Amino acid sequence: MALADVNDTRLAESAAALEELGVRALPVHCDVSSDADVEALRDEVLDAFGHVDVVMNNAGVALLGPPDTLSMEEWDWILQINLVGVIRGIRAFVPHLRHRGRGWVVNTASVAGLYGYAWDTIPYITAKFGVVGLSEGLALYLRPLGVGVSVLCPGLVSSNMGDTARIGGVQDPRQWIQEMPLEEPVTPDVPGRLVCDAIETERFLVLTHPEPIRERIARRGADPDAFLAAQIERLPTPPNLP
Ligand SMILES: NC(=O)c1ccc[n+]([C@@H]2O[C@H](COP(=O)([O-])OP(=O)(O)OC[C@H]3O[C@@H](n4cnc5c(N)ncnc54)[C@H](O)[C@@H]3O)[C@@H](O)[C@H]2O)c1
């Protein structure tokens, strides 16, 4: 199994954990915001394994801050990783899967890609909505050609995301940070098992918190205006910054 990450320490730890389980691991340093890195990753993986069965575009970061106060550099940082990183993965690996007429693409989005779940992480929501739309379109394109597509939309998962998260825009976050109502986190093995199951059973949408999320998606689909009004009611009121 090839593993790619920009964090070399975590990459080495994950590769060692896989080797301990008896899985051949190929750790590759890769920044998904670099075209050259993602293309080099593809070349290295194909050299080492000869083919690819499953591509998982999973790298992601979080950016908190009122959207109108974030700099373009901050917007670009998250979009280049969370959205364009997935596009790079598709451009690099999909021709190979398509020519083989088999394989699977899994893109990690979030519940943030299914409905506007909060007002403090709007660049994250923007990127994840993009990943959901990209994945749905990709399924239309690839499934008839023999290649499967799934989109993973987790709710909260305990992970290391806090290490890379940035707070942007406003200097003093105490001016605006408020707690958003979220479901309880699950452990990372939960999305891991669900993704394997989705590939085996050929399903598109993978949810870690299926009941509340399916209910929200259904309400949003039935009446988007009523859903939006209920969300505004449910969330803390944002401060009107100077
Ligand atoms: N943790 C959650 O609650 C949650 C919820 C919904 C969606 N997600 C999504 O799940 C995915 C995995 O996140 P996680 O929660 O496991 O966080 P994590 O920080 O533990 O894992 C993300 C990995 O992406 C890597 N990464 C960051 N920038 C990169 C770059 N430029 N190039 C290559 N790798 C890079 C990090 O080094 C890290 O190892 C992300 O796409 C995230 O948006 C997470």
The ligand as an SDF file (V2000), in Angstrom:
LIG
                    3D

 44 48  0  0  0  0  0  0  0  0999 V2000
  -11.5540   14.7740   11.6950 N   0  0  0  0  0  0  0  0  0  0  0  0
  -12.7760   15.1310   11.3560 C   0  0  0  0  0  0  0  0  0  0  0  0
  -13.6340   15.3980   12.2150 O   0  0  0  0  0  0  0  0  0  0  0  0
  -13.1580   15.2160    9.9080 C   0  0  0  0  0  0  0  0  0  0  0  0
  -14.5130   15.3760    9.5890 C   0  0  0  0  0  0  0  0  0  0  0  0
  -14.8940   15.4540    8.2640 C   0  0  0  0  0  0  0  0  0  0  0  0
  -13.9390   15.3310    7.2730 C   0  0  0  0  0  0  0  0  0  0  0  0
  -12.6250   15.1610    7.5990 N   0  0  0  0  0  0  0  0  0  0  0  0
  -11.6610   15.0420    6.5090 C   0  0  0  0  0  0  0  0  0  0  0  0
  -10.9340   13.8460    6.6590 O   0  0  0  0  0  0  0  0  0  0  0  0
   -9.6810   13.9730    5.9770 C   0  0  0  0  0  0  0  0  0  0  0  0
   -8.5910   13.4650    6.8800 C   0  0  0  0  0  0  0  0  0  0  0  0
   -8.4520   14.3630    7.9690 O   0  0  0  0  0  0  0  0  0  0  0  0
   -8.1780   13.8680    9.4740 P   0  0  0  0  0  0  0  0  0  0  0  0
   -9.3200   14.2900   10.2970 O   0  0  0  0  0  0  0  0  0  0  0  0
   -7.7390   12.4570    9.4880 O   0  0  0  0  0  0  0  0  0  0  0  0
   -6.9950   14.8790    9.8810 O   0  0  0  0  0  0  0  0  0  0  0  0
   -5.4330   14.5710   10.0220 P   0  0  0  0  0  0  0  0  0  0  0  0
   -4.7850   15.9110   10.1700 O   0  0  0  0  0  0  0  0  0  0  0  0
   -5.2090   13.5540   11.0720 O   0  0  0  0  0  0  0  0  0  0  0  0
   -5.0720   13.9420    8.6090 O   0  0  0  0  0  0  0  0  0  0  0  0
   -4.9400   14.7230    7.4500 C   0  0  0  0  0  0  0  0  0  0  0  0
   -3.6000   14.4250    6.8220 C   0  0  0  0  0  0  0  0  0  0  0  0
   -3.4560   15.2700    5.6790 O   0  0  0  0  0  0  0  0  0  0  0  0
   -2.0970   15.6680    5.6320 C   0  0  0  0  0  0  0  0  0  0  0  0
   -1.9090   16.8730    4.8520 N   0  0  0  0  0  0  0  0  0  0  0  0
   -2.1990   18.1540    5.1860 C   0  0  0  0  0  0  0  0  0  0  0  0
   -1.8270   18.9880    4.1970 N   0  0  0  0  0  0  0  0  0  0  0  0
   -1.2990   18.2160    3.2180 C   0  0  0  0  0  0  0  0  0  0  0  0
   -0.7410   18.4850    1.9610 C   0  0  0  0  0  0  0  0  0  0  0  0
   -0.6330   19.7320    1.4900 N   0  0  0  0  0  0  0  0  0  0  0  0
   -0.2900   17.4450    1.2210 N   0  0  0  0  0  0  0  0  0  0  0  0
   -0.3680   16.1780    1.6850 C   0  0  0  0  0  0  0  0  0  0  0  0
   -0.8820   15.8490    2.8700 N   0  0  0  0  0  0  0  0  0  0  0  0
   -1.3480   16.8610    3.6270 C   0  0  0  0  0  0  0  0  0  0  0  0
   -1.7150   15.8940    7.0980 C   0  0  0  0  0  0  0  0  0  0  0  0
   -0.3140   15.8740    7.2800 O   0  0  0  0  0  0  0  0  0  0  0  0
   -2.4320   14.7310    7.7890 C   0  0  0  0  0  0  0  0  0  0  0  0
   -1.6050   13.5970    7.9250 O   0  0  0  0  0  0  0  0  0  0  0  0
   -9.5650   15.4570    5.5920 C   0  0  0  0  0  0  0  0  0  0  0  0
   -9.8870   15.6140    4.2330 O   0  0  0  0  0  0  0  0  0  0  0  0
  -10.6120   16.1150    6.4760 C   0  0  0  0  0  0  0  0  0  0  0  0
  -11.0860   17.3230    5.9020 O   0  0  0  0  0  0  0  0  0  0  0  0
  -12.2240   15.0920    8.8940 C   0  0  0  0  0  0  0  0  0  0  0  0
  1  2  1  0
  2  3  2  0
  2  4  1  0
  4  5  1  0
  4 44  2  0
  5  6  2  0
  6  7  1  0
  7  8  2  0
  8  9  1  0
  8 44  1  0
  9 10  1  0
  9 42  1  0
 10 11  1  0
 11 12  1  0
 11 40  1  0
 12 13  1  0
 13 14  1  0
 14 15  2  0
 14 16  1  0
 14 17  1  0
 17 18  1  0
 18 19  2  0
 18 20  1  0
 18 21  1  0
 21 22  1  0
 22 23  1  0
 23 24  1  0
 23 38  1  0
 24 25  1  0
 25 26  1  0
 25 36  1  0
 26 27  1  0
 26 35  1  0
 27 28  2  0
 28 29  1  0
 29 30  1  0
 29 35  2  0
 30 31  1  0
 30 32  2  0
 32 33  1  0
 33 34  2  0
 34 35  1  0
 36 37  1  0
 36 38  1  0
 38 39  1  0
 40 41  1  0
 40 42  1  0
 42 43  1  0
M  CHG  2   8   1  16  -1
M  END
$$$$
